[in-house]
Amino acid sequence: MTRKIAVSGSASGIGKALAELLREQGDEVIGVDLRDADVCADLSGPEGRALAVESVLRLSGGVLDGVVACAGVSGVTTLTVRVNHFGVVGLLEGLRPALAAAPAPRAAVVGSISGTQPVDPGVVAACLEGDEDTAVALSERAIERGEGRRLYPSSKSALAKWLRRESVTPQWAGAGIPLNAIAPGVVLTPMSAPLFEDEAMRKAMEAAVPMPLNGHATAEVIAEALAWLVSPANTHMTGQVIYVDGGAEATLRGPDVY
């Protein structure tokens, strides 16, 4: 039976690898991205998110077997919070009724090992309160005082906390929808390419995210893990942030975190 799965960020990186893998498995993929996708929409703002949801619902006929939110950005910009947190949450919440209408729905997001690093507490709190205006304003202040590099970790930390909170609610678990995250370490994608071009930056990155098991991952590695999370085989795993990171999280946080 062909399953219908929406994948954001489908034009490049992890999203593209996942879309290709799912199609090879016989699934019907509705890709969402800024360009080169079935649905072209900007997830950084409410209008773009509404367009994405409306378009996916139309193409899917109102029933989705899976949603995987892969779209994300990095850098010292408020886009990290607007896309990585509010874009993901807006897409998932908008498509949740279509998931609930399917016989065996699944949902997953792409987190990050960065979510375990120092964050801006105010930004994280605003994200969890659903207050995008405040989150963006606080992000702008963080950039002004030279702490903009905390925004990416903040966006991923907030997303993980949101997922842990919402996954066990009647709207998700109660509707039979597992909701999980894959948190990669360093992945070889177009988004990370500039980091590898600068030798000093590469060394700093390897020190910040040590990956003793097989080194840096390809997008296909993360796609395989996401594909299992949204497969019918996953009947009882929910609310989990799974680190597919070559051992980075275990190295950095040690054995006392479990």
Buried (B, 14 or more C-beta within 10 A) or exposed (E): EEBBBBBBBBBBBBBBBBBBBBBEEEBBBBBBBBEEBBBBBBBBBEEBBEBBBEBBBEBBEEBBBBBBBBBBBBEBBBBBBBBBBBBBBBBBBBBBBBBBBBEBBBBBBBBBBBBBBEBBEBBBBBBBEBBBEBBBBBBBBBBEEEBBBBBBBBBBBBBBBBBBEBBEEEBBBEBBBBBBBBBBBBBBBEBBEEBEEEEEEEEEBBEBBBBEEEEBBEBBBBBBBBBBBBBEEBEEBBBBBBBBBBBBBBBBEEEEEE
